[in-house]
Amino acid sequence: MNEKTSDREKSNTISRRDFIKTTALAAGAVGVLAAGGQAATQDKDKPDGLPITMAGYNLDRTRAFFEGQVNVEGCDFQIEQQGIGDLNTHVFSGPQTLDVTEIGLHPFMLAYANEGFRDYSLLPIYPIRVFRHKSIFIRTDRGIKGPEDLRGRKVATPGFSSTSLTWLRGIMKHEYGVSPEEIQWYVSAKDSSAEAAGKVSKQESMVPKGLSVSQGPEGKDESDMLESGEVDALFHAAEPRAYIEGHPKVARLFPDFRKTERAYFKQTGIFPIMHAVAIRNTLVEQNPWLPEAVFNAYSQAKQIMYDQLKKMGWATISLPWVPQEIEETRALMGENFWPYGIETNRKALEALCQYSYEQGLTSKRLTIEDLFEPTSLNFTES
């Protein structure tokens, strides 16, 4: 984020000192997921109330932070809501006032590999992960019936090297044999989802050598280009405006994407990771217990989400067949279908490292050990 600190103060900031519900909810913390299979406990060498500033999206699996249901053991925290593009910029080239923050996984990889960035390390916490087959949109009047029909086509993207786009190109190559070199890429001047995602960061705008990449028309976003027919298809992390508004000639490449994505998970065991959590290294050096405390807290917040889904998902989510969706997801992916930690996510993490290097984005093939805070490599959930 390039804004000054005064701009950040306009964000939705909630201090833990304002949280008044903790006592009433303490009993619900029994049995929550915690690193090493243990509930978080206060150690004698931990300071009481270390002030930390956190940031990220207010999601069902992080909402407990915003509503005061979870504490980071030994800390007095504030948490802010910000878009991922702004968070990336804040951490990589901004004031770095955030101690713990949601971060784009691939932008972090690019900053580490290509810019020598070492101010933060990752924790194996994944606030956002998305199966990406749903994220390809096409003109229905261009004869595109399957992935192989994208060869030689004009495809628009907002930015180029975001996590979602790197996953999409990797999936197209490894699952369908369509390589990035076979597509004509157009990077749009604007992003129709910028209000929710924030401005595209520098790390999301890297274009590698050896590809056909053109800049889109000035003043037009990726949705404008698809609507006008200037491109044949669109790769986008979010639903583009043209699709949301029901343009008659815009559709998904995979109409039954749920079926396709479930089959992809069955075959690969990969649930693609979009965002992780980063922690400031100088703070870890001074407080080596902090990474585990943060991991435990995010796990606890997620467990509250799981419990709410089990008990009241049918009533609190405004979709008629939520119970069946929950049951079928658990049957396919297990009770902890949104896992944190390294080992349960090794395939996904190594796949993205491979895709980034293959696509000429990272200057070297990164490893998990390069990216994650060393003690966090052994964090597990019970």
C-alpha positions as CSV (number, residue, x, y, z in Angstrom):
1,M,0.0,0.0,0.0
2,N,1.5,3.4,-1.0
3,E,-0.9,5.4,1.3
4,K,0.6,7.1,4.3
5,T,-0.1,5.8,7.8
6,S,-2.9,8.4,8.2
7,D,-4.7,6.6,5.3
8,R,-4.3,3.3,7.0
9,E,-5.9,4.7,10.1
10,K,-9.1,5.1,8.1
11,S,-9.2,1.3,7.8
12,N,-11.6,-0.7,9.9
13,T,-9.4,-1.1,13.0
14,I,-10.5,-3.1,16.1
15,S,-8.5,-3.2,19.2
16,R,-8.4,-6.2,21.4
17,R,-8.9,-3.9,24.4
18,D,-12.4,-3.3,23.0
19,F,-13.2,-7.0,22.9
20,I,-15.7,-7.7,25.6
21,K,-17.0,-11.1,24.6
22,T,-13.9,-13.2,25.4
23,T,-15.0,-14.5,28.8
24,A,-18.4,-15.7,27.6
25,L,-16.7,-17.6,24.7
26,A,-13.8,-19.0,26.6
27,A,-15.4,-22.4,27.1
28,G,-15.8,-22.7,23.3
29,A,-12.1,-22.7,22.9
30,V,-11.7,-26.2,24.5
31,G,-10.6,-28.7,21.8
32,V,-9.8,-26.1,19.2
33,L,-7.0,-26.8,16.7
34,A,-3.6,-25.8,18.0
35,A,0.0,-26.2,16.9
36,G,1.5,-29.5,18.0
37,G,-1.9,-30.7,19.0
38,Q,-1.9,-28.5,22.2
39,A,-4.2,-25.6,23.2
40,A,-2.3,-22.3,23.4
41,T,-0.9,-21.7,26.9
42,Q,0.9,-18.8,28.5
43,D,4.6,-19.5,29.1
44,K,6.6,-17.8,31.7
45,D,9.0,-16.2,29.2
46,K,6.2,-14.6,27.2
47,P,5.5,-11.0,27.8
48,D,2.0,-10.0,28.8
49,G,0.2,-8.1,26.1
50,L,2.8,-7.7,23.4
51,P,1.3,-5.1,21.1
52,I,1.0,-6.3,17.5
53,T,-0.9,-5.0,14.4
54,M,-2.6,-7.5,12.1
55,A,-4.4,-7.1,8.8
56,G,-6.3,-9.2,6.3
57,Y,-9.8,-9.9,5.0
58,N,-12.8,-10.5,7.4
59,L,-13.6,-14.0,6.3
60,D,-15.7,-16.7,8.1
61,R,-12.4,-18.4,9.1
62,T,-10.8,-15.2,10.4
63,R,-14.0,-13.4,11.7
64,A,-13.3,-14.5,15.3
65,F,-10.4,-12.0,15.4
66,F,-12.7,-9.2,14.3
67,E,-15.4,-10.2,16.7
68,G,-13.2,-10.7,19.8
69,Q,-13.7,-14.5,20.0
70,V,-10.0,-15.3,19.7
71,N,-6.8,-13.9,21.2
72,V,-3.2,-14.3,20.1
73,E,-1.7,-15.7,23.2
74,G,0.5,-13.2,25.0
75,C,-0.5,-10.3,22.7
76,D,-2.6,-7.2,22.6
77,F,-3.6,-7.0,19.0
78,Q,-5.3,-4.6,16.6
79,I,-6.6,-5.9,13.3
80,E,-7.5,-4.1,10.1
81,Q,-9.4,-5.0,6.9
82,Q,-7.5,-4.2,3.7
83,G,-7.4,-5.5,0.1
84,I,-4.7,-7.9,-0.9
85,G,-3.1,-5.7,-3.5
86,D,-2.7,-2.9,-0.9
87,L,-1.3,-5.3,1.7
88,N,1.3,-6.6,-0.8
89,T,2.4,-3.1,-1.6
90,H,2.5,-2.2,2.1
91,V,4.8,-5.1,3.0
92,F,7.1,-5.1,-0.1
93,S,7.6,-1.4,-0.7
94,G,5.6,0.5,1.9
95,P,5.9,1.5,5.6
96,Q,5.8,-2.1,6.9
97,T,3.9,-1.1,10.1
98,L,2.0,-4.4,10.0
99,D,3.4,-7.1,12.2
100,V,1.2,-10.0,11.0
101,T,-0.6,-9.8,7.7
102,E,-2.4,-11.7,5.1
103,I,-0.2,-11.7,1.9
104,G,-0.4,-12.9,-1.7
105,L,1.5,-16.2,-1.8
106,H,3.0,-15.7,-5.3
107,P,3.8,-12.0,-4.9
108,F,5.8,-13.0,-1.8
109,M,7.6,-15.6,-3.8
110,L,8.5,-13.1,-6.4
111,A,9.7,-10.5,-3.9
112,Y,11.9,-13.2,-2.2
113,A,13.4,-14.7,-5.3
114,N,13.8,-11.6,-7.5
115,E,14.1,-8.6,-5.1
116,G,16.0,-10.1,-2.1
117,F,13.1,-9.4,0.2
118,R,13.8,-10.8,3.7
119,D,11.8,-8.5,6.0
120,Y,9.0,-10.9,6.6
121,S,8.6,-14.7,6.6
122,L,5.5,-16.8,5.8
123,L,3.5,-18.8,8.3
124,P,1.7,-21.9,7.1
125,I,-1.7,-20.2,7.4
126,Y,-3.8,-19.9,4.3
127,P,-6.8,-17.5,4.6
128,I,-7.8,-17.8,1.0
129,R,-7.5,-20.8,-1.3
130,V,-9.6,-21.4,-4.4
131,F,-10.0,-24.0,-7.0
132,R,-9.3,-22.1,-10.2
133,H,-11.1,-23.8,-13.1
134,K,-14.0,-21.5,-12.4
135,S,-11.9,-18.5,-13.1
136,I,-11.7,-18.8,-16.9
137,F,-14.3,-16.8,-18.8
138,I,-14.9,-17.0,-22.6
139,R,-16.8,-15.4,-25.4
140,T,-19.4,-17.9,-26.5
141,D,-19.3,-16.8,-30.1
142,R,-15.6,-17.8,-30.6
143,G,-15.9,-21.5,-30.9
144,I,-14.2,-22.2,-27.6
145,K,-15.5,-25.5,-26.2
146,G,-12.5,-26.7,-24.1
147,P,-9.1,-25.7,-22.8
148,E,-7.4,-26.9,-26.0
149,D,-9.3,-24.2,-27.9
150,L,-7.4,-21.5,-26.1
151,R,-4.4,-22.1,-28.2
152,G,-3.7,-19.1,-30.4
153,R,-6.4,-17.1,-28.7
154,K,-6.3,-13.6,-27.2
155,V,-6.7,-13.8,-23.4
156,A,-7.0,-10.8,-21.1
157,T,-5.8,-10.7,-17.5
158,P,-5.7,-7.9,-14.9
159,G,-2.0,-7.9,-14.0
160,F,0.0,-11.0,-15.0
161,S,1.9,-12.6,-12.1
162,S,-0.7,-12.8,-9.3
163,T,-1.1,-16.1,-7.5
164,S,-4.4,-16.9,-9.2
165,L,-3.1,-16.3,-12.7
166,T,0.1,-18.3,-12.0
167,W,-2.1,-21.2,-10.8
168,L,-4.3,-20.9,-13.9
169,R,-1.4,-21.1,-16.4
170,G,0.1,-24.0,-14.5
171,I,-3.2,-25.9,-14.4
172,M,-3.7,-25.3,-18.1
173,K,-0.2,-26.6,-18.9
174,H,0.0,-29.6,-16.6
175,E,-3.7,-30.8,-16.8
176,Y,-4.6,-29.9,-20.4
177,G,-1.3,-29.4,-22.2
178,V,-1.8,-25.8,-23.1
179,S,1.3,-23.8,-22.4
180,P,1.5,-20.0,-21.8
181,E,3.6,-19.7,-25.0
182,E,0.6,-20.8,-27.1
183,I,-1.7,-17.9,-26.0
184,Q,-1.7,-14.2,-26.9
185,W,-1.9,-12.3,-23.6
186,Y,-3.4,-8.9,-23.0
187,V,-2.9,-7.1,-19.7
188,S,-5.8,-4.8,-19.0
189,A,-5.2,-1.2,-18.0
190,K,-7.7,-1.5,-15.2
191,D,-9.3,-4.2,-13.0
192,S,-13.0,-4.4,-12.6
193,S,-12.5,-6.0,-9.2
194,A,-10.1,-3.3,-7.8
195,E,-12.5,-2.1,-5.2
196,A,-12.5,-5.4,-3.4
197,A,-8.9,-6.5,-4.2
198,G,-7.1,-3.2,-4.0
199,K,-4.7,-1.9,-6.6
200,V,-2.6,-4.5,-8.4
201,S,0.8,-4.6,-6.8
202,K,4.2,-4.4,-8.5
203,Q,4.7,-8.1,-7.9
204,E,1.4,-9.0,-9.6
205,S,2.4,-7.1,-12.7
206,M,5.6,-8.9,-13.7
207,V,5.7,-10.1,-17.3
208,P,8.4,-12.8,-18.2
209,K,10.3,-12.9,-21.4
210,G,9.4,-15.2,-24.2
211,L,5.7,-14.7,-24.2
212,S,3.4,-12.7,-26.5
213,V,2.1,-10.1,-24.0
214,S,0.5,-6.8,-25.0
215,Q,-1.0,-3.9,-23.0
216,G,-4.8,-3.5,-23.2
217,P,-6.3,-0.2,-24.4
218,E,-6.0,2.8,-22.0
219,G,-9.0,3.3,-19.8
220,K,-10.5,-0.2,-20.3
221,D,-10.6,-3.0,-17.8
222,E,-10.5,-6.7,-18.6
223,S,-14.3,-6.9,-18.6
224,D,-14.6,-4.1,-21.2
225,M,-12.2,-6.0,-23.4
226,L,-14.2,-9.3,-23.2
227,E,-17.5,-7.5,-23.8
228,S,-16.2,-5.6,-26.8
229,G,-14.8,-8.8,-28.4
230,E,-11.2,-7.4,-28.3
231,V,-10.2,-10.7,-26.6
232,D,-11.6,-14.2,-26.8
233,A,-11.3,-15.2,-23.1
234,L,-10.4,-13.9,-19.7
235,F,-8.4,-15.3,-16.8
236,H,-9.5,-13.5,-13.6
237,A,-9.5,-14.4,-9.9
238,A,-12.9,-12.7,-9.4
239,E,-16.0,-12.9,-11.5
240,P,-15.6,-10.0,-14.0
241,R,-18.3,-7.4,-14.3
242,A,-19.5,-8.7,-17.7
243,Y,-20.3,-12.1,-16.1
244,I,-21.9,-10.7,-13.0
245,E,-24.2,-8.5,-15.1
246,G,-25.1,-11.4,-17.3
247,H,-23.7,-10.4,-20.7
248,P,-25.3,-12.8,-23.2
249,K,-22.0,-13.8,-24.9
250,V,-19.9,-14.3,-21.8
251,A,-19.7,-17.7,-19.9
252,R,-17.4,-19.8,-18.0
253,L,-15.1,-22.2,-19.9
254,F,-16.1,-25.0,-17.4
255,P,-19.9,-24.6,-16.9
256,D,-20.0,-27.4,-14.3
257,F,-16.8,-26.2,-12.6
258,R,-17.7,-27.9,-9.3
259,K,-17.5,-31.3,-11.0
260,T,-14.3,-30.4,-12.7
261,E,-12.6,-29.0,-9.6
262,R,-13.7,-32.0,-7.5
263,A,-12.2,-34.3,-10.1
264,Y,-9.0,-32.2,-10.1
265,F,-8.7,-32.6,-6.3
266,K,-9.3,-36.3,-6.5
267,Q,-6.6,-36.7,-9.0
268,T,-3.9,-34.3,-7.6
269,G,-4.8,-33.9,-3.9
270,I,-4.2,-30.1,-4.5
271,F,-6.4,-27.4,-3.0
272,P,-4.7,-24.3,-4.5
273,I,-3.5,-21.7,-2.1
274,M,-3.9,-18.0,-2.9
275,H,-2.9,-16.2,0.3
276,A,-0.7,-17.0,3.3
277,V,0.1,-15.0,6.5
278,A,3.4,-13.1,6.8
279,I,5.2,-12.1,10.0
280,R,7.8,-9.4,10.5
281,N,11.2,-11.0,11.1
282,T,12.5,-8.5,13.6
283,L,9.5,-9.1,15.8
284,V,10.2,-12.9,15.7
285,E,13.8,-12.4,16.6
286,Q,12.7,-10.5,19.7
287,N,9.8,-12.9,20.4
288,P,10.6,-16.4,19.1
289,W,7.4,-17.8,20.7
290,L,5.2,-15.5,18.5
291,P,4.9,-17.6,15.3
292,E,3.3,-20.5,17.1
293,A,1.0,-18.2,19.1
294,V,-0.2,-16.7,15.8
295,F,-0.6,-20.1,14.1
296,N,-2.7,-21.3,17.1
297,A,-4.9,-18.3,17.0
298,Y,-5.7,-18.6,13.3
299,S,-6.4,-22.3,13.9
300,Q,-8.7,-21.5,16.7
301,A,-10.6,-18.9,14.6
302,K,-11.0,-21.5,11.8
303,Q,-12.3,-24.1,14.3
304,I,-15.0,-21.7,15.4
305,M,-16.0,-21.5,11.7
306,Y,-16.1,-25.3,11.5
307,D,-18.3,-25.5,14.6
308,Q,-20.7,-22.9,13.3
309,L,-21.0,-24.7,10.0
310,K,-21.8,-27.9,11.8
311,K,-24.4,-26.4,14.2
312,M,-26.0,-23.5,12.2
313,G,-24.6,-23.5,8.7
314,W,-28.0,-24.5,7.3
315,A,-29.5,-21.3,8.9
316,T,-26.8,-18.7,8.7
317,I,-25.8,-19.2,5.0
318,S,-28.4,-18.1,2.6
319,L,-28.2,-21.1,0.3
320,P,-30.8,-23.9,0.4
321,W,-28.6,-26.9,0.1
322,V,-25.7,-25.9,2.4
323,P,-25.9,-29.1,4.6
324,Q,-25.4,-31.3,1.5
325,E,-22.5,-29.2,0.3
326,I,-20.8,-29.4,3.7
327,E,-21.3,-33.1,3.9
328,E,-20.0,-33.8,0.4
329,T,-17.0,-31.5,1.0
330,R,-16.1,-33.4,4.2
331,A,-16.5,-36.8,2.4
332,L,-14.1,-35.7,-0.3
333,M,-11.6,-33.6,1.6
334,G,-11.9,-34.7,5.2
335,E,-13.1,-33.0,8.4
336,N,-10.3,-30.4,8.3
337,F,-10.9,-29.5,4.6
338,W,-9.1,-26.1,5.0
339,P,-5.9,-27.3,6.5
340,Y,-3.0,-25.2,7.8
341,G,0.6,-26.4,8.2
342,I,3.2,-27.6,5.8
343,E,2.9,-31.3,5.3
344,T,-0.8,-31.4,4.5
345,N,-0.2,-28.7,1.9
346,R,3.2,-29.7,0.5
347,K,1.8,-30.7,-2.9
348,A,0.1,-27.4,-3.4
349,L,3.1,-25.3,-2.2
350,E,5.6,-27.3,-4.3
351,A,3.3,-27.1,-7.4
352,L,3.2,-23.3,-7.2
353,C,6.9,-23.1,-6.8
354,Q,7.3,-25.3,-9.9
355,Y,4.7,-23.3,-11.9
356,S,6.4,-19.9,-11.1
357,Y,9.8,-21.1,-12.1
358,E,8.5,-22.8,-15.3
359,Q,6.7,-19.6,-16.3
360,G,9.9,-17.6,-16.0
361,L,8.6,-15.6,-13.0
362,T,10.9,-16.5,-10.2
363,S,14.6,-16.4,-10.9
364,K,15.2,-19.7,-9.2
365,R,13.1,-22.7,-8.1
366,L,12.1,-21.9,-4.6
367,T,11.6,-24.4,-1.8
368,I,9.2,-24.4,1.1
369,E,12.2,-23.9,3.4
370,D,13.1,-20.7,1.6
371,L,9.8,-19.0,2.3
372,F,8.5,-20.1,5.7
373,E,9.6,-19.1,9.2
374,P,11.9,-22.0,10.3
375,T,10.0,-23.0,13.4
376,S,6.7,-23.0,11.6
377,L,7.8,-25.9,9.3
378,N,6.8,-28.3,12.1
379,F,3.5,-26.6,13.1
380,T,0.6,-29.1,12.9
381,E,-3.1,-29.0,13.7
382,S,-4.8,-31.7,15.8
